[in-house]
Amino acid sequence: MPAKELFTIFKSNNTQMAADTFKITIHMVSSLDGYIAKKDNSVSWFETSDSYEKGVTVTKQEAEEFLKKIDCYIMGSRTYEHALELSKAYGWVYGDIPTIVLTHRKLPVDRPNIETYSGDLSKLVNEQLKPNYKNVWLVGGAQLAKDFIRLNLADEIRQSILPVILGDGMPFFDQIGQEQALHLKNVTAYKSGMVELCYEIRK
């Protein structure tokens, strides 16, 4: 499916947050064999023709209500550059939500809700994110997700698995270097054949 449509597939099953709770969710879309991107960064594999009769659908209103609960996005520089490229065709899919791009490079920023950050991740979370936001989503890339898990900064993993085997590309988890216990919170199968796994990261 096109990148513009990725944010119309989420349903808030048992994920509503208490008003005083801060949470960082790692969200990745992957193939069944665990790849989140092809080597050429193409997204044609998002468009699948599969159909699962018992799967659920999400209305436009449900998707909009769910997205309203996300009050900040964080991403790595390559994810940001890829999103910029896709925005030429689909528009900026993250809307006006504050977005923090983690990078040591000077990147083009032309939206007032986007800022870059190159410091310590723990400091970012404790001094910038926690005082200002409640529901933060990390949307890429894989290395950044691994860093947040290693540093015990993430609270939840949502992996949306599409019905395709890529065979090669950028893996979601590649030699993370440590064992991490998880708690399965929810499983949702969609009519498109996509399955979303929602795990709490045990600390």
C-alpha positions in Angstrom: 0.0 0.0 0.0 1.2 3.6 -0.6 3.0 5.3 2.3 0.1 7.8 2.5 -2.2 4.9 3.4 0.0 3.4 6.1 -1.6 5.6 8.7 -5.1 4.5 7.9 -4.6 0.9 9.1 -4.2 1.3 12.8 -7.0 0.5 15.3 -6.8 1.5 18.9 -7.6 -2.0 20.3 -6.8 -1.8 24.0 -4.2 0.9 23.5 -5.8 4.0 24.9 -3.4 5.7 27.3 -4.1 7.2 30.7 -3.8 11.0 30.7 -0.7 10.9 33.0 1.1 8.1 31.2 4.2 8.6 28.9 4.9 6.0 26.3 7.3 5.5 23.4 6.1 3.1 20.7 8.3 1.6 18.1 6.3 1.0 14.9 7.6 -0.8 11.9 6.0 -2.3 8.8 7.8 -5.4 7.7 7.6 -8.4 5.4 7.0 -11.9 6.9 10.8 -12.5 6.8 11.5 -9.4 8.8 12.6 -6.8 6.3 11.4 -3.2 6.6 12.8 -1.9 3.3 14.2 -3.2 0.0 17.7 -2.2 -0.9 16.4 0.3 -3.4 13.9 1.8 -0.9 11.0 1.0 -3.2 7.6 0.7 -1.5 5.8 -1.3 -4.2 5.7 -4.3 -1.8 3.3 -2.4 0.4 0.7 -2.9 -2.3 -0.5 -6.5 -1.8 -3.5 -8.2 -3.4 -4.2 -10.5 -0.5 -7.5 -10.8 1.2 -8.4 -12.3 4.6 -12.1 -12.9 5.0 -12.0 -12.9 8.8 -9.9 -9.8 9.0 -11.1 -6.4 10.4 -11.3 -3.1 8.6 -10.7 0.4 9.9 -12.9 3.3 9.0 -11.5 6.7 8.1 -13.0 8.0 11.4 -11.4 5.3 13.5 -8.0 6.0 11.8 -8.3 9.7 12.4 -9.3 9.2 16.1 -6.3 6.9 16.6 -3.8 9.3 15.0 -5.0 12.1 17.2 -3.6 10.2 20.2 0.0 10.4 18.8 1.5 13.7 19.8 5.1 13.3 18.6 7.0 11.3 16.0 10.7 10.5 16.1 12.8 9.1 13.2 16.3 8.6 11.9 17.8 10.7 9.1 17.3 8.0 6.4 13.7 7.5 7.3 13.2 11.3 7.1 14.9 11.6 3.7 12.8 8.7 2.4 9.6 10.4 3.8 10.6 13.6 2.1 11.0 11.8 -1.2 7.6 10.0 -0.9 6.0 13.3 0.1 6.4 14.5 -3.5 3.8 11.9 -4.5 1.7 11.4 -1.4 2.2 14.5 0.7 3.8 14.6 4.2 2.1 11.7 5.9 2.9 12.9 9.5 0.8 16.0 9.2 1.3 18.8 11.7 2.4 16.6 14.5 5.7 17.6 16.1 8.5 15.5 14.5 12.0 15.1 15.7 14.7 13.8 13.3 17.7 12.3 14.9 20.8 13.0 12.8 24.3 14.3 12.9 23.9 15.8 9.4 22.5 19.0 8.3 19.2 18.2 6.6 16.6 20.3 4.9 13.8 21.3 7.2 10.9 23.3 5.7 8.1 22.6 8.1 7.7 24.4 11.5 6.8 21.2 13.3 10.0 19.4 12.4 13.3 19.7 14.3 16.6 17.9 14.3 18.4 16.4 17.3 22.0 15.0 17.6 22.5 14.5 21.3 22.2 11.8 23.9 19.0 9.7 23.5 18.3 9.4 27.2 18.6 13.2 27.6 16.2 13.6 24.6 13.6 11.3 26.3 13.9 12.6 29.8 14.3 16.3 29.2 12.5 17.0 25.9 9.9 14.3 25.3 8.6 13.4 28.7 7.8 17.0 29.8 6.0 17.8 26.6 4.4 14.6 25.2 2.4 11.5 26.2 2.3 9.2 23.1 5.5 9.2 21.1 6.0 7.0 18.0 9.4 6.0 16.7 8.7 5.2 13.0 12.2 4.3 11.7 14.8 3.3 11.2 16.0 -0.1 12.4 19.2 1.1 14.0 17.4 3.8 16.0 14.8 1.3 17.2 17.6 -1.0 18.4 19.3 1.9 20.2 16.0 2.7 22.0 15.6 -1.0 23.1 19.2 -1.3 24.2 18.9 1.9 26.3 15.6 0.7 27.8 13.9 3.8 26.4 11.0 2.2 24.5 7.8 0.9 26.0 6.0 -0.9 23.2 6.7 -2.5 19.8 4.0 -2.6 17.1 5.1 -4.7 14.1 2.7 -4.7 11.1 3.5 -7.7 9.0 2.5 -7.6 5.4 1.8 -10.9 3.4 5.0 -10.9 1.4 8.5 -12.4 1.6 11.1 -10.0 0.3 14.1 -12.3 0.6 16.6 -9.5 1.1 16.8 -5.9 2.3 17.0 -3.9 5.5 16.1 -6.2 8.5 14.0 -4.9 11.4 16.2 -6.6 14.0 19.8 -7.5 13.1 22.2 -8.5 15.8 20.6 -6.4 18.5 23.1 -7.9 20.9 20.9 -8.6 23.9 17.9 -10.7 24.9 14.7 -8.7 25.6 11.6 -10.2 27.2 8.3 -9.0 25.7 4.6 -9.3 26.7 2.1 -9.8 23.9 -0.7 -7.2 24.4 -2.7 -7.6 21.2 -2.9 -9.3 17.8 -5.0 -7.8 15.0 -5.5 -9.4 11.6 -6.8 -7.1 8.8 -8.8 -7.9 5.6 -5.7 -6.8 3.6 -3.8 -9.8 5.0 -1.7 -7.7 7.3 -1.2 -8.8 10.9 -0.3 -6.3 13.6 1.5 -7.6 16.7 1.6 -5.3 19.7 4.2 -6.1 22.4 5.0 -4.4 25.7 8.7 -4.3 26.4 9.3 -5.7 29.8 11.7 -3.7 31.9 
